[in-house]
Amino acid sequence: MNKYTNVASRTAGIIAHLPVPQFMRNTLYTWFASSYNVNLAEIVDPVDSFPRFVDFFTRKIHPRPVDFSSNVLTSPADSKVLSFSEIKGNEVLLVKNINYDLIEFVTGRK
């Protein structure tokens, strides 16, 4: 991660933890949802119930069907793949400046 990306990431983290006034929550979170294609129908709690953006970002959603096919990788988060490459063996992955063995990354076990 270059120094500008690191600064932007830390700044976004600080902002995400600031309290959002009640009267701004519905407008802010609805705008964000519209901008980033967030499905508000999946959210368990009312959209204006999140006191900070980080709470909205880590919100609970209603259960979704899971495809258990052997050729499908299920992710616990909605996200966008920014890059990919072929993995051979138990290579080390770098994610947000943290190194993970492939097995540890996929299973959570060291």
Secondary structure, DSSP 8 states (H G I E B T S, - for coil): --HHHHHHHHHHHHHHTSB--HHHHHHHHHHHHHHTT--GGGBSS-GGG-SBHHHHHT--B--------TT----SS-----------SS-EEEETTEEEEHHHHHHS--
